[in-house]
């Protein structure tokens, strides 16, 4: 992975039907829906679609409709570092806004270094992480219940995060 990730901010808007509309600063758009099993199904403005699946307490696997996949790791303050070289930052909630402000003032000295996600994992490793569970409670994740939410990027692990 590139040692300097490309940062992309985003904002989320919860729609009346429970779908989340995500707008990225680079112009991309996604509509996201949480499934009963804790995964998030997404589709974008180009008709692509896929699934974000939590793996353990801080990892997510994003798979698209063509079978391409990569991993992301939640790094706190609404920041998710992806194995494709992107750092997504949630500007929708206080953690993301606070994280950006702190990063602007003191950088990694206060926020800590970014922890890189794996480039690849074996099926057995993925299964072991799935078996650990993520503390899903079935809620919307907004109350820090450990749930996986399509609209809330957690500040400390799976605090309702859905990984940018």
C-alpha positions in Angstrom: 0.0 0.0 0.0 1.1 3.5 -0.7 2.7 5.0 2.4 0.7 8.2 2.0 -3.0 7.3 1.5 -5.3 9.4 -0.6 -7.8 11.1 1.8 -11.4 11.3 0.8 -14.0 12.8 3.1 -17.7 11.9 3.0 -21.0 12.9 4.6 -24.0 10.7 5.3 -27.7 11.5 5.2 -30.3 9.1 6.6 -33.3 8.9 4.2 -36.9 8.3 5.3 -36.8 4.7 4.0 -33.8 3.8 6.2 -31.3 4.0 3.4 -28.2 6.1 3.8 -27.1 8.5 1.1 -23.4 8.9 1.2 -21.6 11.7 -0.7 -17.9 11.6 -1.1 -15.9 14.8 -1.6 -14.5 13.4 -4.9 -18.0 13.3 -6.3 -18.9 9.6 -5.8 -22.3 8.7 -4.3 -23.6 5.6 -2.6 -26.9 4.4 -1.2 -26.4 2.0 1.7 -28.8 -0.4 3.4 -28.0 -2.5 6.5 -29.0 -6.2 6.3 -30.3 -8.3 9.2 -27.0 -10.1 9.4 -25.0 -6.9 10.0 -23.6 -6.5 6.5 -24.2 -3.3 4.5 -25.4 -3.6 0.9 -24.4 -0.6 -1.3 -25.0 0.7 -4.8 -23.4 3.7 -6.5 -24.3 6.3 -9.1 -22.8 4.1 -11.9 -25.0 1.1 -11.1 -22.2 -0.9 -9.4 -23.2 -2.7 -6.2 -21.7 -4.8 -3.5 -21.5 -5.6 0.2 -19.4 -4.4 3.1 -19.0 -7.2 5.7 -17.6 -6.7 9.2 -14.7 -9.0 10.0 -13.8 -8.9 13.7 -13.8 -5.7 15.8 -12.1 -3.3 13.4 -11.9 -4.8 9.9 -14.3 -4.8 7.0 -14.3 -6.6 3.7 -15.8 -4.7 0.7 -16.8 -6.9 -2.2 -18.3 -5.5 -5.4 -20.6 -7.0 -8.1 -17.6 -8.1 -10.2 -16.0 -10.1 -7.3 -13.2 -7.6 -6.6 -12.6 -7.1 -2.9 -10.4 -5.2 -0.5 -10.1 -4.6 3.2 -10.5 -1.6 5.5 -9.5 -0.9 9.0 -11.2 1.6 11.4 -8.6 3.9 12.9 -10.8 5.9 15.2 -12.2 9.5 14.9 -14.2 8.4 11.8 -11.1 7.4 9.8 -10.9 4.2 7.8 -7.8 3.2 6.0 -8.4 0.9 3.0 -6.0 -1.6 1.4 -6.5 0.1 -2.0 -4.7 3.2 -0.6 -7.6 5.4 0.4 -8.3 7.0 3.8 -11.9 7.8 4.2 -13.0 10.3 6.8 -16.6 10.7 8.0 -17.5 14.4 8.3 -21.1 13.5 9.3 -20.5 13.0 13.0 -18.5 14.7 15.7 -15.7 12.0 15.7 -14.9 12.6 12.1 -15.0 16.4 12.4 -13.0 16.3 15.6 -10.5 13.9 14.1 -10.0 16.2 11.1 -9.5 19.2 13.3 -7.1 17.4 15.6 -5.2 16.0 12.5 -4.9 19.5 11.2 -3.4 20.7 14.5 -1.2 17.9 15.5 -1.5 15.0 13.1 -0.5 11.5 14.1 1.0 12.8 17.4 -2.4 13.0 18.9 -4.5 10.6 16.8 -1.9 8.0 16.6 -0.5 6.3 13.5 -2.8 4.8 11.0 -2.9 1.0 11.3 -2.8 -0.6 7.8 -5.4 -3.2 6.9 -4.3 -6.5 5.4 -3.8 -6.7 1.6 -5.0 -10.3 1.6 -6.4 -12.8 4.0 -6.9 -16.5 3.8 -10.4 -17.9 3.9 -9.6 -19.5 7.2 -8.4 -16.2 8.6 -11.6 -14.5 7.5 -13.7 -17.3 9.0 -11.9 -17.0 12.3 -12.6 -13.2 12.4 -16.3 -13.9 11.6 -16.5 -16.4 14.4 -15.2 -13.8 16.8 -18.3 -11.7 16.0 -18.6 -8.0 16.1 -21.0 -7.5 19.0 -23.9 -6.8 16.6 -27.0 -6.2 18.6 -29.3 -5.6 15.6 -29.7 -1.9 16.5 -28.8 1.0 14.3 -25.4 1.3 16.0 -26.0 4.9 17.0 -25.9 4.2 20.7 -22.5 2.6 20.8 -24.0 -0.8 21.0 -21.3 -2.4 18.9 -23.7 -2.7 16.0 -22.6 -2.3 12.4 -24.4 0.7 10.9 -24.6 2.0 7.3 -24.4 5.6 8.4 -22.2 5.8 11.4 -18.4 5.6 11.3 -17.4 4.7 14.8 -14.7 6.5 16.7 -13.4 3.5 18.6 -13.6 0.2 16.8 -17.0 -1.1 16.1 -18.8 1.7 17.9 -21.5 1.6 15.3 -18.9 2.1 12.5 -19.5 1.1 8.9 -16.0 1.9 7.6 -15.9 4.7 5.1 
